[in-house]
Amino acid sequence: MRRTPLTLLVLSILWMGCRTPLYTPPRAVRIAVMPFGAPGSITGQPFDIHGWWFGAHDVRQSRNVGGWTAESLARQLEQLDCVEVVPPYDLRRYLQQQGRTLRQTHPDLTDEQVEAILSAIPLSDFGRDLEVDKIVTGQIFASQVSHNRTIDTWASTVDLQVQVWDVESLWAAEQADSVQTPEYELRLSEREWFESWLAATDEVCQDIATCMRREYFADPGFFRGL
């Protein structure tokens, strides 16, 4: 088959693109994955019943979904090359210590007030204290197991959004009193039949890590400050 010069040029570009290596930062990128946010409709309703008759189904959720989801994503990210993730256990202990310090200093504060104060702390403060380059935050829109009470089938639904923030950029924006924007943002969802919400969360977090490797960590523009 005779190939025109244009066809050969296209094939050459595609071949070179396939051989182009992914960008490798000059050192490991230190990342902290903060506990995900979740509305009270998830954390405040661990069990509920929806529908009626043949359509009746019970819905199970978790109060600890924010921490579990963050730890799942942290486990996926730490498998990537040139990425150093603050271990979830260490981060959990760090956040618990901040809460204990607040309670000791202000014993009149309620648990809700302590949580509100911690959530109001600028991300850059956490990032500089933890000595990380990037902070990952997330929001949970759905995380549940739905069980049909008539035909005994169940499925798990998870819907997550993640945002990646550069700590130094956050700090500079705060000093300049300017708008803070994430470097990267992604929302993915998953529905798994006959699986727990934990398994479905792991699936989504694996997909998120794959997308971040291809779209975020491959872009040298995000790592000029390393």
N, C-alpha and C positions, 0 to 999 in steps of 0.2 A: 504494500500500500504506500503510495506516494504521499509524503507529508510536506505541507507548505512551510515556509519560514515562520509564518505566524504561529502555526501549530507547534513547531519546535521551540519557539520562544516561550509559549505558554507552558509547555511541558518542563522546560528548564526552570522557570520560575517556581512551579509547583514542587519540583524535585529539591530545589534549594530551600523552599519553605519547610519541607518535611525534615530537612537536615539541620535547620536552624535550632541551636540548643536553647533551652529555657534560660532566662537570666538567673544568675547566681549572685546574691548579695555578697559584699566583701566579708561579712561575718554573719553569724546566726542572728536572726531577728527575734528579739525578746518580746513575747506577747502575753498579755493577761486576758483571759476570757471571763468577764464579769457575769454574775448571775443574771439570767434573762428576766425581763419584766413580764408579768402576766396579770390580766384583769381579775377582779374579784369573782367574776362569773366562772372562772376556772379554779382559782385557789380557794374560793369560799364555798364551792359546791362539789365535794368529793363524790357524792352519789345523788342521782336524781332519776326520776322516771318520766319519760316522754311518750306521747301518743296513747292509744287505747286499743283494746281488742287485739286483732292480729298484728296491728302496727305498733303495739306497745314495746318499748325498749328501754333498758336502763343504761344510764351514762355514768361512767366512772372516770374521775379526774384525780389530780394529786395536788396537795397544798405545796409540795416541795418541787414542783415542776420546773421552776426557774433555775434552781441549783443543779438539778439532774441534767437539764438540757445543756447548760453551760459546760458541765463536766464531760458530757458526751462529745460536744464539739471540740473541747480541749484535747481529748484523746485522739481525735481524728487529725487535728492540726499538728500535734507533736510527731506524727508520722511523716510529715513533709520534710524534705531536705532543707537545711539552713534555717530551721525554725526551732526556737527554744521557748516552750510554753511554761509559764509558772504552774507548777503542779497543782491540780485542783485542791488537794488536801492542804497544801501550804496557803493557798489563797483563802480557803474556807477558815482556817485558823486565824489568818490575818484579819479578815472581816469580823470574826467573832471577837477578837481582841479589841478592835476599834469600838465595838458595841459595849464591851465590858468597861473600857476606859470612860466612855460617856456616862454609863450608869454609876460608876464610882465617883465621878466628878459632879454629876447631877442626879442624885438618888431619887429625886421627885419625878423624873421623867418616866413616862409609860413606855411599853415596848413599841407601840405605834409611833410615839414621838421620836424614839431612838432611830427607828427605821426611816422616818421622814428626814431626820438630820443627816443620816448616812447617805441617803439617796440624793440629798442636795449638795453634797460635797463635789466640787468640780472633778471631772475625770482626769484632768491634768495633775491634780494633787495625788490621786491614787497612782497614776502612771509614774510620777517622779518618785513617790515613796517606794513603789515596787521596783523601780529602776528598769522599766520596760520601754520599748520603742513604740509599740502599738497597743491599743486597748480595743477589744472586741466587745460590743454590747449587742443585745438582742431583745426582740419582742415576740411573745408567743400569742398567736391569734386563735389557735386551736390545739388541743392536746387531750385526747380522750379515747376511751374504749366504749363503743356502743354495742350492746348485746340485745339481740331480738329475743324477747321473752317467750315467743310462741314456737319458733322453729329452731331455737338454740344456735344461732349463728352470731358471730361478732366480728367487728372490724375496728381498727385504730386509725384515727385521723390526726395528723400533725401539720401545723401551718406555722412557719417561723420566718422571721426577718432578722438579718444580722447587719451590723454596721461596724466598719473598721475605722478607728481614729488614730491619727498620728499625735503622739503626746506633745512633742515640741511645737507642732502647729497649733494644738489646742492652747498651749501656754501662751504663745504669741498672740493668738486671737483674743484671749482673755485680757492680756496686757493692753491691747489696742482697743478693747471693748467692741470688737467686730463679731460678725456672725460666724459661728462654728459649724463646719460642715464635715461629714465623714468622707474619708478617702474612697471608700468602697461600700456598696450596699447591695444586698441580695435578699430576695424572698422566695422560698421554696415550700412546697407542701407535698404530703405523701399520704396515701391511704392503703393500709395493709390489712388483708383479710386474715383472720385467725392468728393475729399477732398482738402482743401487748403494746401499749403506747411507748414503752421503753424501746422495744425493738423498732418501732416505726420512727422514733426519734433518732436512733442510731443510723437508720437508713438516710434520713434527711440530712443529718450532720455529715455523713460520708459524702453525700452529693454536694453539700456546701463546700467542704474541704477540696473536693475535686475541682469545682468551679473557681475557687479562690486560687488554687495552684495554677490554673490555666489563665485566669483573667487578672488576678491581683499580683501574685508573686512573680509573674512573668514580666511585669512592667517595671523597669529600672527607675522610672520617675518617682515611684513611691519610696525609694530607699537611698536617695541622694545624701541624706544626712548621716548615714552609717559610716 
